[in-house]
Structures are given as structure tokens and as C-alpha cells.
Amino acid sequence: MKIENYKTDREIEITPSYDPWDPIVSLREFGRHVLTSVEMTVTNLCNMRCEHCAVGDSLMLKEPEQIPLSVILNSLDQVENLRTISITGGEPTFRKQTVDEVIVPLLQYAKARGVRSQINSNLTLDYERYEKLLPYLDVMHISFNYTSERDFHEVGFARSGHPVQEEVAKRMYFKMIENSQKLSEAGMFISAESMINYRTHDKLPQIHRLIREMGCQRHEVHPMYAADFAEGLPVLPLEDMRTAIHSLLDARDPDLWMLFGTLPFFACNGEGEDAKLLRRLRQEPNVTVRNDPDGRNRVNVNMFTGDVYVTDFAAIPAFGNVRDMRLDDIFAEWLNNHPMNQKVNCHCDAAGCCGPNLLVADMYYKDIDFKSRKAITL
């Protein structure tokens, strides 16, 4: 590992004042977007089939061999300004072998280099798999969109293709809650994400209370965008989305960090309901709004093929491969030359905003040139 010249910021605590995954952090430091975050898909296996899953189309029952871990580590070594890594799937901990031979070494690498780490998991498996991560992991990210085990059964297995017994789902639901509580007590930072969608928009206060009871250190809230595996789901009107956020802010625990991300509301929309909501989000204690990292300071690496993608959701083919290209070079090609990036690559420092991602722009702002707009004073 070539880490001797790396300037670490690992000693800075992750708080509402410092979110290293937000591209605005590196943008302000370097004056331009640079690659600071790499997400790695370590499995296409999962014990659930959630209806809203962003990668549901890629899930499988058996998967091929991964490329050598040494290739991935060498590729990470070459990222000059690496600050964060994320590990995702599928369910990353589905196989114990993946935990021992891939995830733990990646986390050890990150810790040795001073890089922050996150895993996206459903926390429904045996506690010992997650306990192994305690010495190394910075953020355990889970999805939580439920008010009961019935919600969990209905949402979590909507696309399973075969019946899943209620009792099986119930055991998984309470295992997730138990694991969250135990891991939090053991010192793990758990961030539970809830989606704003047609199922949850009027249940967010109840979901928030359960997340608090689970011992989570942060509640993330992201709108659900109907894309890929979830493209057939109803699209929530913006008015209902704003109402849902206000009701959650009214009911939330002000001591719990709330992180909103990928919001379709922008300070350059002018005075009105969007401005009112954004003003409230800025003024509320322990509330932050994260810009979408995908395509701004992050790429995704498929650990089976080595293919590199610049965004999870937009229909953009692989942009290169770690076997024959440096990640910094792949990112630079996307940033400087791809016409889809030029469409949304805007930035307003006064509003702390990096503009819409491709999915948001396509869904709500098809004919809007964000580079020609200016933010109102919030």
C-alpha cells in the first residue's frame, strides 16, 4: 500500500459538521470535483428482494469468481485523493467467505490508509458476521422503511418470485433490530436510511421512532426514484414529498442526526414551497442535506468484472475497467468529456449545492439548464 504521503483526516469525527461522502467537501477543498470515493460491489447475492432495490436486476442465485483482490487494492492505491470507500451488493455479508476474504481485508486497507468506510447491509444475518467488522468499519448503512414486521414482509420480499412465509420474515425483521441494538451498544455507527415513496410518505414519524429505538446514530432520508428494478413503482408527487419531510421534521428527535439526500428541491427554483423547505432544513439542528456522490466524487467498481460505473441509476454503460485503466483517469474522462455529465455538472457554493443528479434531472427537470440559474438567498 502506497500510503506514506497520504494526508489523513480519519481523526475527524463523522458528525453533522463533517460528512466525508458529500462531494461538496472535496469540491471546496480542490476547487473542482475529484475522485475521493470508491464504491465496490462485492456480491450479487441477497436474502431479500425488496421492491425498491436499485440493483435488483443484477441479483442472482449463483455468481462467478471475483477478480483478484490484489487488483482492486492496487487500483485503490492509485487513487490520489481517496477519502472514503463503500461496500455494497446484494447483501455483502451473505457469504461468510466474502466477509473473511474480501470485506475485512478491504476495511483493514481503508483503516491503514486513513480512509473512511461504509457497508450497505440489511443486518438480518447472524450477529457474528457483523461483529468481525467492529474494529474497522466507520458506518454501517441499513435500509429501514417499516413500521412493523408486516411492512417488512410485504416490502422486503415483494420481488422474490416465490412465497416467503410470514414467520420467516418476522424472524429476520427482529434479528435486524436486535443486531442494530447490539452493534450500536458495541460502538458501531449505524445509519438507517428510509425512502420517501408511495408506501412511506405518511409513516415517516413512526419509522423515525423505531430507528431511534434501534440505537441508530443517524437517520437518512432519500426520495425513491422509480428506476431500474423499481421503475414500475408509483412516482410520488413533489407536493407529497415536501409534506412528508415537513411532517418528519415536526415529529423527529432533535438530538438524532438526520441526513437528507438526493432531494429534488433546489435553491435556484425561486421563492416558494421549495425555498421554504430548504430554509427549514438549513436552520434545523442536527439536520444536513447531502449532495449525491455518484458521478461527482465517486465511482462504482464491479469486483467480478472490474468494470467501472460512474452512477448507480442512470443508464450509462461501464466507463472503463480497473484491469487496464486508473480510476482517476476513468473519472476524469467522465467529468471532462461525457455529454451527460456536462448537462448536470453545476455548482452553487452559496447554497452548498452540486445540482441534480441525472435521475432527478430527467424525472423532474428535463428542459432546465441548471448552469444558467442562480440560487436565492436562503
C-alpha positions in Angstrom: 0.0 0.0 0.0 1.4 3.4 -1.0 0.1 5.4 1.8 3.1 7.2 3.2 2.3 10.6 1.6 -1.4 10.4 2.3 -2.8 13.2 4.4 -5.3 11.5 6.7 -8.4 13.1 8.1 -9.5 9.9 9.9 -9.1 11.5 13.3 -12.0 13.9 12.5 -15.3 12.6 13.9 -18.1 12.0 11.4 -20.8 14.4 12.6 -23.3 16.8 11.0 -20.4 19.2 10.6 -18.3 16.7 8.7 -19.7 14.2 6.1 -16.8 12.9 4.0 -19.1 11.3 1.5 -20.6 14.6 0.4 -18.9 15.8 -2.8 -19.2 19.5 -1.6 -16.4 18.7 0.9 -13.8 17.9 -1.7 -15.2 20.4 -4.2 -14.5 23.2 -1.8 -11.0 21.8 -1.0 -9.8 21.3 -4.6 -12.0 23.9 -6.4 -13.3 21.2 -8.7 -14.7 17.7 -8.5 -12.1 15.0 -7.9 -12.4 11.3 -7.2 -12.4 10.8 -3.5 -14.8 7.9 -3.1 -14.9 4.4 -4.5 -17.9 2.0 -4.1 -17.3 -1.7 -4.6 -20.0 -4.3 -5.5 -18.7 -7.4 -3.7 -21.7 -9.7 -4.3 -24.8 -10.1 -6.4 -26.4 -12.5 -3.8 -29.1 -11.4 -1.4 -31.5 -13.0 1.1 -34.2 -10.4 0.3 -35.9 -9.0 -2.8 -37.1 -5.5 -1.9 -39.4 -3.9 -4.3 -37.4 -0.6 -4.3 -34.0 -2.2 -4.8 -31.8 -0.1 -7.0 -29.8 -3.2 -8.2 -32.5 -5.8 -8.2 -32.0 -6.7 -11.8 -28.4 -7.8 -11.1 -29.2 -10.1 -8.2 -28.7 -13.8 -8.9 -28.7 -17.2 -7.1 -25.1 -18.1 -8.1 -22.3 -15.8 -9.1 -18.9 -16.1 -10.8 -15.4 -15.8 -9.3 -14.2 -12.4 -8.4 -11.2 -10.8 -9.9 -8.2 -11.0 -7.5 -8.5 -8.7 -4.5 -4.9 -7.6 -5.2 -6.1 -5.9 -8.5 -8.7 -3.9 -6.5 -6.3 -2.9 -3.8 -3.7 -1.8 -6.4 -6.4 0.2 -8.1 -7.4 1.9 -4.9 -3.7 2.6 -4.2 -3.6 4.6 -7.4 -6.5 6.9 -6.4 -4.6 10.0 -5.3 -7.2 11.6 -3.1 -9.2 8.6 -1.8 -11.2 9.6 1.3 -14.0 7.0 1.5 -14.9 3.6 0.3 -18.3 1.9 0.3 -19.1 -1.8 0.1 -22.3 -2.9 -1.4 -24.2 -5.7 -3.1 -26.6 -7.6 -2.9 -26.1 -8.3 0.7 -22.4 -8.0 1.3 -22.4 -10.4 4.2 -24.5 -13.1 2.5 -21.5 -15.5 2.4 -19.1 -15.8 5.4 -16.3 -16.3 2.9 -16.9 -12.9 1.4 -16.8 -11.3 4.8 -13.5 -13.0 5.7 -11.7 -12.9 2.4 -12.9 -9.7 0.8 -14.7 -7.3 3.2 -12.4 -7.5 6.2 -9.3 -7.0 4.1 -10.9 -4.0 2.3 -11.8 -2.5 5.7 -8.3 -3.2 7.0 -6.8 -1.5 4.0 -9.1 1.6 4.5 -8.2 1.9 8.1 -4.5 1.6 7.4 -4.7 4.3 4.8 -6.8 6.6 6.8 -9.9 6.2 4.6 -13.4 6.1 5.9 -15.5 3.0 5.2 -19.2 2.2 4.8 -21.1 -1.1 4.2 -24.7 -1.3 2.9 -26.3 -4.2 4.7 -29.8 -5.4 5.8 -28.4 -6.7 9.1 -30.7 -9.8 9.1 -28.0 -12.5 9.4 -26.1 -13.8 12.4 -24.5 -11.3 14.6 -21.0 -12.8 14.3 -20.7 -11.7 10.7 -21.1 -8.1 11.7 -19.1 -8.3 14.9 -16.0 -9.0 12.8 -16.3 -5.6 11.3 -16.4 -3.6 14.6 -12.6 -2.9 14.7 -12.5 -1.4 11.2 -15.9 -0.1 10.0 -16.9 3.6 10.2 -20.5 3.4 9.0 -23.0 0.5 8.8 -25.7 1.7 6.4 -29.0 -0.1 6.5 -32.4 0.4 4.9 -35.4 0.7 7.2 -38.8 1.5 5.7 -41.1 -0.3 8.0 -43.5 0.3 10.9 -43.9 -3.4 11.7 -42.8 -6.9 10.7 -45.8 -6.9 8.3 -44.4 -4.0 6.4 -41.0 -5.8 6.3 -42.6 -8.9 4.8 -44.5 -7.0 2.2 -41.8 -4.7 1.1 -38.7 -6.9 1.6 -40.0 -9.9 -0.4 -42.2 -8.2 -3.0 -40.0 -9.3 -5.9 -38.9 -12.8 -4.5 -40.7 -14.7 -7.2 -42.0 -17.3 -4.7 -43.9 -17.1 -1.4 -41.9 -16.3 1.7 -43.6 -17.3 5.0 -44.6 -14.6 7.3 -42.8 -16.3 10.2 -39.5 -16.3 8.3 -39.8 -12.6 7.5 -40.7 -11.9 11.1 -37.6 -13.6 12.4 -35.4 -11.6 10.0 -37.1 -8.3 11.0 -36.5 -8.8 14.7 -33.0 -10.1 14.0 -32.2 -6.8 12.2 -33.5 -4.8 15.2 -31.6 -6.9 17.7 -28.4 -6.7 15.6 -28.7 -3.0 15.3 -29.1 -2.5 19.0 -26.2 -4.8 19.9 -23.9 -3.4 17.4 -24.7 0.2 18.4 -24.1 -0.7 22.1 -20.7 -2.2 20.9 -19.8 1.2 19.3 -20.7 0.7 15.7 -22.1 3.8 13.9 -25.3 2.7 12.3 -27.1 4.9 9.8 -30.6 3.8 8.8 -32.0 5.0 5.5 -35.7 5.5 4.9 -37.1 6.1 1.4 -39.8 8.7 0.7 -42.2 6.8 -1.5 -45.8 5.9 -2.0 -45.7 3.5 1.0 -43.7 5.5 3.5 -44.5 9.2 2.9 -47.2 9.3 5.6 -45.4 6.9 8.0 -42.0 8.6 8.4 -42.6 9.8 12.0 -43.4 6.2 13.1 -40.4 4.9 11.2 -38.2 7.5 12.8 -39.2 6.5 16.3 -38.3 2.9 15.6 -34.9 3.9 14.2 -34.3 5.8 17.4 -35.2 2.8 19.5 -32.9 0.6 17.4 -30.0 2.7 18.7 -29.0 4.2 15.3 -26.8 7.2 15.3 -28.2 8.7 12.1 -31.5 8.6 10.2 -31.0 9.1 6.4 -34.0 10.1 4.3 -33.9 9.8 0.5 -36.7 10.1 -2.1 -37.3 6.9 -4.0 -36.9 7.3 -7.8 -38.6 4.8 -10.0 -35.7 3.4 -12.0 -34.2 0.1 -13.0 -35.6 -2.7 -10.9 -38.1 -0.3 -9.3 -39.2 1.5 -12.4 -42.8 0.3 -12.2 -43.4 1.8 -8.8 -45.6 4.9 -8.5 -43.8 8.3 -8.5 -44.6 10.4 -5.5 -45.7 14.0 -6.4 -43.3 16.7 -5.2 -46.0 18.2 -3.1 -46.5 15.0 -1.2 -42.7 14.7 -0.8 -42.4 18.2 0.7 -45.3 17.4 3.1 -43.7 14.2 4.2 -40.4 16.0 5.0 -42.2 18.7 7.0 -44.2 16.1 9.0 -41.0 14.2 9.8 -39.2 17.4 10.9 -42.2 18.2 13.1 -42.0 14.8 14.8 -38.3 14.0 14.9 -36.0 13.6 17.8 -33.8 16.8 17.5 -30.9 15.0 19.1 -30.6 12.4 16.3 -28.7 13.4 13.2 -31.0 13.5 10.2 -29.3 13.4 6.8 -31.4 14.1 3.7 -30.0 13.1 0.3 -30.8 13.3 -3.4 -33.6 15.8 -2.8 -35.3 17.2 -5.9 -35.5 20.7 -4.4 -33.0 23.4 -5.2 -32.3 26.9 -4.1 -32.4 28.1 -7.7 -36.0 27.2 -8.0 -37.0 30.6 -6.7 -39.1 31.6 -3.8 -42.0 29.3 -2.9 -42.5 26.0 -1.2 -39.1 24.6 -2.2 -37.4 27.7 -0.7 -39.4 27.4 2.5 -38.5 23.7 2.9 -34.8 24.3 2.1 -34.7 27.2 4.6 -36.1 25.0 7.3 -33.7 22.1 6.5 -30.8 24.6 6.8 -32.0 26.0 10.1 -33.0 22.8 11.9 -30.4 21.5 14.4 -28.7 18.2 13.5 -30.1 18.2 10.0 -27.9 18.0 6.9 -28.5 17.7 3.2 -26.0 15.6 1.3 -25.3 16.1 -2.4 -25.3 12.8 -4.4 -21.8 11.4 -4.7 -22.4 9.3 -7.8 -20.6 10.8 -10.8 -19.3 13.8 -8.7 -16.7 12.3 -6.4 -17.5 8.6 -6.6 -17.3 5.6 -9.0 -18.5 2.0 -8.5 -16.3 -0.9 -9.3 -17.8 -4.4 -10.0 -15.5 -6.8 -8.3 -16.5 -9.7 -10.7 -15.7 -8.0 -13.9 -13.6 -4.9 -12.9 -16.0 -2.7 -14.8 -16.3 0.9 -13.5 -19.6 2.8 -13.5 -20.0 6.5 -12.7 -23.5 6.3 -11.4 -25.8 3.7 -9.9 -29.1 4.7 -11.5 -28.6 6.4 -14.9 -28.4 4.0 -17.9 -24.7 4.6 -18.6 -22.6 1.6 -19.6 -19.3 0.8 -17.9 -16.8 3.7 -18.4 -13.7 1.6 -18.1 -12.1 -1.3 -16.3 -9.6 -1.5 -13.4 -7.5 -4.1 -15.2 -6.2 -1.6 -17.7 -7.2 1.9 -16.5 -6.6 4.0 -13.5 -9.7 5.1 -11.6 -8.6 8.7 -11.6 -8.3 8.6 -15.4 -11.7 7.0 -15.8 -13.3 9.6 -13.6 -11.5 12.5 -15.4 -12.8 11.2 -18.8 -16.4 11.2 -17.4 -16.0 14.6 -15.7 -14.4 16.4 -18.6 -15.8 14.8 -21.8 -19.1 12.9 -21.3 -22.1 15.0 -22.5 -24.4 13.6 -19.8 -22.2 14.9 -17.1 -22.0 18.3 -18.8 -25.8 18.5 -18.5 -25.8 18.5 -14.7 -22.3 19.5 -13.7 -23.2 22.7 -11.9 -22.3 24.0 -8.5 -23.5 26.8 -6.2 -21.3 27.2 -3.2 -23.6 29.7 -1.5 -26.4 27.1 -1.4 -23.9 24.2 -0.7 -25.4 22.5 -3.8 -23.9 20.4 -6.6 -27.1 20.4 -8.6 -29.4 17.5 -9.6 -28.1 14.0 -10.4 -29.0 12.6 -13.8 -32.1 10.7 -12.5 -33.5 13.8 -10.8 -32.9 16.0 -13.8 -34.5 13.5 -16.1 -37.6 12.9 -13.9 -38.4 16.5 -12.8 -36.3 19.0 -14.8 -36.0 17.7 -18.3 -35.8 21.1 -20.0 -34.0 23.0 -17.3 -30.4 24.3 -17.8 -29.2 24.5 -14.2 -25.9 26.2 -15.2 -27.9 29.3 -16.2 -29.7 29.6 -12.9 -28.8 31.3 -9.6 -29.8 30.4 -6.1 -31.9 32.6 -4.0 -30.6 33.6 -0.5 -31.9 31.0 2.0 
